[in-house]
Amino acid sequence: MPSHQSSSKVSYPIHDSLDYSRLSPYSHYLMSLSSEHEPTTYREAATQPCWQEAMNVEIWALVSNHTWDIVQAPPNVCPIGCKWVYKIKRGPDGTIERYKARLVAKGYSQIEGIDYLEIFSSVVKITTIRVVQAFLPSTIGTCSSLMSAMLSFMVISPKMST
């Protein structure tokens, strides 16, 4: 192992200041972070059963929620692509709770007026409104006027309210 003291031109080398002994309560968590790897490509993820299962769960959720309809593309229109994004969800102690895969659209390749005519409007779930309703009376008092003002700005999708 090379000596760091004589060949270094740095006045205060970092290795002289580091003390790993204070990390002992967190060492398990820190080591678990480096033990698993999140894939960056489909090819990499497709070889591992845990990521295959995560992708199957995501596809099933998209299909069961009727996220899209398969239609014939109009002439001279190139559909946008999509890609998989992979994340490892961990518990407070660093243990792996689940593997999460998301299929996301490459919306950055679209051109306004050519690929789309309207801008996305966020959709609120009815459960979100109920949670807000539950917390507002305790913080504001009466919430009927505030709630009606909030609801006038929110769009409730027919698919979400059923």
Protein Blocks (a to p, Z undefined) as FASTA:
>chain_A
ZZfklmpcbfbafklmpcfklmmmmmmmmmmmmmpccdfbfklmmmpmklmmmmmmmmmm
mmmnomaccddddehiacddddddddddddfkopafbdcddddddfklpcehklpmbdcd
ddddfklmmmmmmmmmmmnopaklmmmmmmmmpccdfklmZZ
